[in-house]
Amino acid sequence: MELDLASDVVELCARLVDIESVSRDEQTIADAVETALAPLPHLDVVRRGHTVVARTELGRGERVVIAGHIDTVPVNDNLPSRDDGTNLHGLGACDMKGGDAVILRLAAALSDPVRDVTYVLYEGEEIESEFNGLGHLASEAPELLRADFAILMEPSDGVVEAGCQGTMRVDVTTYGERAHSARAWRGVNAIHRAAPVLERLNGYEPRMPVIDGLTYHEGLNAVGVTGGVAGNVLPDVCTVSVNYRFAPDRSEAEAEEYVRTFFDGYDVRVTDSAPGALPGLDSPAAKEFVDAVGGTVNPKFGWTDVARFSALGVPAVNFGPGDPMLAHKQEEFVPHEQVRHCERVLTAWLGGTG
């Protein structure tokens, strides 16, 4: 499958969408990306697994990383792509092959940018962290991600979304004693004992800190309940799975302390955790980029790989075409104009005219 990097950015997006690349099956699209970028004389291209990194080495005083993942969630009767003249429909069009198309167009067209640029198209974002290509680079080849600023082209409706929330999942477990349901007084129902846990969650008041002028909205929600032995047995164990989305001014340790305090008196076990990322809008490159985009900045609700850049000391923002609410939906699409808007803004900013 060949990619024509000189084609219109929306056409290029359609070509990318038509290359099926469900997580753990990214070889075909990574081959196409590497084949398209490798001949460009102004880029140093490196491949690690199914992650492709292309760098300019012009000796500029500043380096920017522009990154996007090339994998998608599973196919849901939404391939091949379909273009209605205004929007491009299809798996990954929004999340995030519209952004990938912009990255490839920039990499091909900008041979002499005013900032050195590292373009990263990586595998394994939509599944467990152990498969994340950006995470592999951060741990195995962090020198490839060194930069003064990073832009993750996650869908953001073409405006800057700064930082991201941290996320933590915990299991809150209650215990009882099994008994025959016909003689319930001989046992203790663990599911009933979980009622106060849900009551606490129902009364939760979200914290909304203001960071760099942006208001983040935390959330603490039950996302699952498991328990039960049989239709005639009182359960002796019940577990409420809870997801905490915390603002980036809290560390993972502080988030865990908060959750344990909130559920004081219960058995709490952390099952998954990832740190947030501060907005990082005080860096010169970030300020210039925000000005180039038009000055509008929103907080990012949810976790993205900007947190990986933050952990490396690289301030990062989300900026890409597509409505994030459409990500993973069967009917996902990306507007032509948003893809072209992102290409125009980044071309002008990297080219020194914006």
PEVEN-V711460 format. One record per helix or strand of 3 or more residues. SS is the DSSP state (alpha for helix, beta for strand). FROM is the first residue (numbers start at 1). LEN is the number of residues. Records with the same first field share a line. If there is no record, write none. Layout:
# PEVEN-V711460
SS=FROM-LEN ; FROM-LEN
This chain:
# PEVEN-V711460
alpha=9-9 ; 27-12 ; 93-17 ; 129-3 ; 133-8 ; 142-4 ; 181-6 ; 190-4 ; 195-8 ; 252-11 ; 284-10 ; 306-6 ; 324-3 ; 336-16
beta=44-5 ; 51-5 ; 63-7 ; 87-3 ; 116-7 ; 149-4 ; 160-3 ; 166-10 ; 219-9 ; 237-10 ; 267-8 ; 297-3 ; 316-3 ; 333-3
